[in-house]
Amino acid sequence: MQTRRPSWRYKAILLFTFSVCLWLPVTAQTQQSNTAATPAPKGPPCSSSPEYRQFDFWVGEWDVLVNGTTQQAGTNDVQLILGKCVLLENWTGARGGTGKSFNIYNAARGQWQQTWVDNGGNVLELYGSFKDGAMRLEGEKPGPNGSKIINRISFFPMEGGRVRQLWESSTDNGKTWTVAFDGLYVRKKTAEAK
């Protein structure tokens, strides 16, 4: 009886199968060790970095008065959203205007950033930081006839949980400033506090 020698195709299939059997356990082990070496995420950066908490004094439901008077300027609801990374402002003016702003510590710039939009089609981009006991933001926007308007808005935390917002603008490159808004934020009384 004559024994047949395995063909080259048969040998190639055996060699391939053997190689795969050796390769799979090594690959699986490498993937496990790579997974074990990767540290688990610590959670949102906004929870672990103190810069993200600098504007928390503005969070709440507010009645906003024209500063120094009892005249209602509007109401504002400022919420922490997106893993406590963003302050969302929901403004309703006493005359019916509405607007929103998104406020975040922009780690790439090392500054706070506010983007304001409203139902009049206005957009305002401001940047700044918490210094000298207040959140101070500033930004430019185009004015009439190609001029430039600089807006500077400061938020001062005050006793009793109140906040003062002072908005100033300049049309002469910061030489002189005009008060656009001076408001006092007073926390609304909640049902639990009544």
C-alpha positions in Angstrom: 0.0 0.0 0.0 1.3 3.3 -1.0 1.2 6.3 1.4 0.2 9.7 -0.1 2.3 12.6 0.8 0.3 15.7 1.9 0.0 18.3 -0.8 1.5 21.8 -0.5 -2.0 23.2 0.0 -2.7 20.9 2.9 0.6 21.9 4.5 -0.1 25.6 4.0 -3.6 25.2 5.7 -2.0 23.4 8.6 0.7 26.0 9.0 -1.8 28.8 8.9 -4.1 27.1 11.5 -1.2 26.5 13.8 0.0 30.1 13.5 -3.5 31.5 14.3 -3.8 29.2 17.3 -0.5 30.6 18.7 -1.3 34.2 17.8 -4.8 34.5 19.4 -3.8 33.9 23.0 -0.9 36.2 22.7 -3.1 39.0 21.3 -5.8 38.5 23.9 -3.2 38.7 26.7 -1.6 41.9 25.2 -5.1 43.5 25.0 -5.8 42.6 28.7 -2.4 44.0 29.8 -3.0 47.2 27.8 -6.4 47.6 29.4 -5.1 47.1 32.9 -2.3 49.7 32.3 -4.8 52.4 31.2 -5.9 54.3 34.3 -9.7 54.6 34.9 -11.1 58.1 34.2 -11.3 60.3 37.3 -14.6 61.9 36.4 -15.4 65.2 34.7 -12.5 67.7 35.0 -15.1 70.2 36.2 -15.4 68.3 39.5 -11.7 68.1 40.2 -10.5 71.6 39.1 -11.2 74.5 41.3 -11.3 77.0 38.4 -14.6 75.5 37.3 -16.2 76.4 40.6 -15.3 80.1 40.6 -18.6 81.3 39.2 -20.9 79.0 41.2 -22.0 82.0 43.3 -24.2 83.0 40.3 -26.1 79.7 40.3 -29.8 80.1 41.4 -33.2 81.6 40.7 -33.1 85.4 40.9 -35.2 88.5 40.9 -33.0 91.2 39.3 -33.5 94.8 40.4 -32.1 98.0 39.0 -29.4 98.5 41.5 -30.3 101.0 44.2 -34.0 100.8 43.5 -36.9 98.3 43.9 -37.6 98.5 40.1 -37.7 95.0 38.6 -35.3 94.6 35.7 -36.2 91.0 35.1 -35.7 87.4 36.4 -32.8 85.1 35.8 -32.4 81.3 36.3 -28.8 80.2 36.3 -28.2 76.5 36.2 -25.2 74.1 36.4 -25.4 71.7 33.4 -23.3 69.2 31.5 -21.6 67.5 34.4 -21.4 70.8 36.3 -19.0 72.2 33.6 -21.4 74.9 32.2 -23.5 77.6 33.7 -26.6 78.2 31.6 -28.2 81.6 32.1 -32.0 82.0 31.3 -32.8 85.7 31.3 -36.3 87.2 31.1 -36.5 91.0 31.1 -39.3 93.0 32.6 -40.1 94.4 29.2 -40.3 90.9 27.5 -36.8 90.5 26.2 -35.2 87.1 26.6 -31.7 85.8 26.4 -29.4 83.0 27.3 -25.7 82.7 28.0 -23.3 79.7 28.2 -20.5 80.2 30.7 -17.5 77.8 31.1 -13.9 77.9 32.3 -12.1 77.4 29.0 -9.0 75.4 30.1 -7.3 75.8 26.7 -7.3 79.6 27.1 -7.0 79.6 30.9 -10.0 82.0 31.1 -13.7 82.1 31.6 -15.8 82.4 28.5 -19.3 83.7 28.2 -21.4 83.5 25.0 -24.6 85.5 25.2 -27.5 85.3 22.7 -30.9 86.9 22.8 -34.3 87.2 21.0 -33.1 90.4 19.3 -30.4 88.5 17.4 -27.6 89.9 19.5 -24.4 87.8 20.2 -21.8 88.8 22.7 -18.5 86.9 23.4 -16.7 87.7 26.6 -13.5 86.4 28.2 -12.0 87.0 31.6 -11.3 85.6 35.1 -12.2 85.8 38.7 -10.0 88.4 40.3 -10.1 90.9 43.1 -13.3 89.3 44.4 -15.3 89.4 41.2 -15.9 87.6 37.9 -14.7 90.1 35.3 -15.4 89.5 31.6 -14.7 91.6 28.6 -15.2 91.5 24.9 -15.5 93.5 21.7 -18.3 93.8 19.1 -18.7 95.9 16.0 -20.5 99.2 16.5 -22.1 101.6 14.0 -20.0 102.9 11.0 -17.2 100.3 11.5 -16.5 101.4 15.1 -15.8 99.1 18.0 -17.6 98.7 21.3 -15.9 97.1 24.2 -18.2 95.5 26.8 -17.0 94.9 30.3 -19.3 92.9 32.7 -18.3 92.3 36.3 -20.2 90.0 38.8 -19.6 90.7 42.5 -20.7 88.2 45.1 -22.3 90.1 48.0 -23.4 89.5 51.6 -26.7 87.6 52.0 -26.1 85.6 48.9 -26.9 88.5 46.6 -24.9 89.3 43.4 -24.2 92.7 41.7 -23.8 92.8 37.9 -22.2 95.9 36.5 -22.1 96.2 32.7 -20.0 99.0 31.2 -19.3 99.8 27.6 -16.7 102.0 25.8 -16.7 103.4 22.3 -13.3 105.1 22.6 -11.1 102.0 23.1 -11.5 102.0 26.9 -10.7 105.7 27.6 -14.1 106.3 29.0 -16.8 103.9 30.2 -20.6 104.2 30.3 -22.8 102.1 32.6 -25.1 100.0 30.4 -26.7 98.1 33.3 -26.2 97.9 37.0 -28.3 95.2 38.5 -28.8 93.6 41.9 -29.6 89.8 42.0 -31.8 88.8 44.9 -32.5 85.1 45.4 -36.1 84.1 44.9 -37.9 82.8 47.9 -38.5 79.1 47.3 -41.5 77.2 48.7 -39.2 75.6 51.3 -37.9 78.9 52.5 -41.4 80.5 53.0 
